[in-house]
Amino acid sequence: MIWNTRITKMMNTQYPIIMGAFAIIGKAEFAAAFSNAGGLGIITALNFRTSDEFYDEIKKMKKLTNKPFGVNYTVWPPQVRQSGGRVQSEESYFDFVDIALEEGVKVITTSAYKAARIGKKVHDAGGVWFHKSATVKHAISAERAGADAVTIVGLEGTGFKNPNQNTTLVNMTMARKLIKVPLIAAGGIGDARGFLAALAMGADAVCFGSAIMATKESPASEAWKKQVLYQDIFDEKFYKKIFHLELRDSPVGSMAVGHVNEETSIKEFIENIVSNAERILRTWGVTGNEFRNL
Ligand SMILES: Cc1cc2nc3c(=O)[nH]c(=O)nc-3n(C[C@H](O)[C@H](O)[C@H](O)COP(=O)(O)O)c2cc1C
């Protein structure tokens, strides 16, 4: 089946599937495997300290894949920077943004805090800018600021939590009514049914984070991989960590890990999602050879 959405067009990828940004592990080998499997692999800029290190990583990525890939710039809100977090202000990334654009990266993603000046640089260079937020309200602000697409992370996901966060279902169905630019669903998605459900709710693409942490190409530690593979998502403590906003700056796998029982390659992971989604669509009576929501 051919997968055609507004986001596959923007990303120029085979599938409407985008890799999450990852502190610590969002590096070239992992991202290249994702791009080579038909999704959009993402290098996460906060993992690099100097422009030289970052430039080398982009060069490495270009050797590992000839498919499209993106770069994420996670901008920490000022209160987090002040409370001892790493200083990842918008300005601190400007030289890294220039490097990515000069190296021909077309999709730049930002997350967490305001990043319109990064977005402007991307547009001036002819690229596309996706912004990721934890609330529909902030996604609306990002659309107003010029983002070409917005990712909204549901409460069942991981990453930076917001006290006003909603579930992926509420986010997508509400945002589809309130936002015109394409939407990317993130948060709690780990299998074909979640993937299809997100598209049905109005998403133009799906972002996978926790569900790919235990893949063969992921450089996550054995301890992290074990958490993904063996976590009981119905355990009370885990449930509270995810839904009671105790996650601040402590990246653990989300509810999506409930779908992961074995260590597969990224290629197997993406092929499973797509082939199972196609099988489900057939059981629903879909006969065509193209999925499109353009
Ligand atoms: C280990 C780990 C590190 C992450 N680091 C970042 C980050 O630096 N910046 C960011 O925007 N999101 C980060 N995320 C969030 C993901 O990009 C993505 O939004 C989230 O994982 C989606 O929810 P899911 O885990 O339920 O799929 C991280 C997620 C994990 C699991």
The ligand as a Gaussian input file, in Angstrom:
#p B3LYP/6-31G(d) Opt

LIG

0 1
 C       14.648000       8.357000      26.506000
 C       13.826000       9.456000      25.931000
 C       14.399000      10.704000      25.719000
 C       13.648000      11.741000      25.168000
 N       14.245000      12.951000      24.940000
 C       13.540000      13.942000      24.334000
 C       14.168000      15.187000      24.018000
 O       15.347000      15.413000      24.293000
 N       13.428000      16.132000      23.391000
 C       12.116000      15.925000      23.061000
 O       11.495000      16.814000      22.474000
 N       11.499000      14.760000      23.347000
 C       12.178000      13.770000      23.982000
 N       11.566000      12.577000      24.242000
 C       10.139000      12.415000      23.877000
 C        9.986000      11.769000      22.488000
 O       10.599000      12.544000      21.505000
 C        8.518000      11.588000      22.113000
 O        7.848000      12.832000      22.087000
 C        7.794000      10.686000      23.104000
 O        8.611000       9.596000      23.431000
 C        6.493000      10.204000      22.504000
 O        5.795000       9.433000      23.418000
 P        5.969000       7.834000      23.497000
 O        7.231000       7.604000      24.248000
 O        4.781000       7.383000      24.249000
 O        6.042000       7.297000      22.099000
 C       12.297000      11.524000      24.813000
 C       11.726000      10.269000      25.000000
 C       12.463000       9.233000      25.557000
 C       11.822000       7.897000      25.736000

